Amino acid sequence: MNTVLADPAKMIAKGAPHVIHNDKELEVYTNALFQLTALEDPSSAEVEAIELLTLLVERYEQAHYAIPDADAVSVVRFLIEQQGLTQRDLTPEFGSESAVSMFLAGQRKLTIEQVRKLSSRFKLPADVFIRRR
């Protein structure tokens, strides 16, 4: 075994980064990560520390603060708003203005073809428009 990892428990006891268990530890690790990422020219050890802290912070946040997938209607409404579009602008992807209206009102689901066209138009993966259960 590599001497660096000869006694990982002892390393952690001396303060080496470990799995985050609570929000207080998350705050400490996040602050350390912000300080490291603010460096103009980080050393290779600092880059390694950034990668490790990022993994630990992401793991904790995914477990405790997961963001649920948005439904397709919310995604399309967001894209319309952000890009300054109107419902009429999406007629090529839906086939008609009434199809766009019915979808946005929750009265109709997307077809596979509509998902393909929306994905292409907005340059987003198709699964963004498909709600997973």
Summary of the structure (lengths in Angstrom):
residues: 133
radius of gyration: 22.9
end to end distance: 43.6
largest distance: 68.1
contacts: 284
relative contact order: 0.08
helix: 65%
strand: 0%
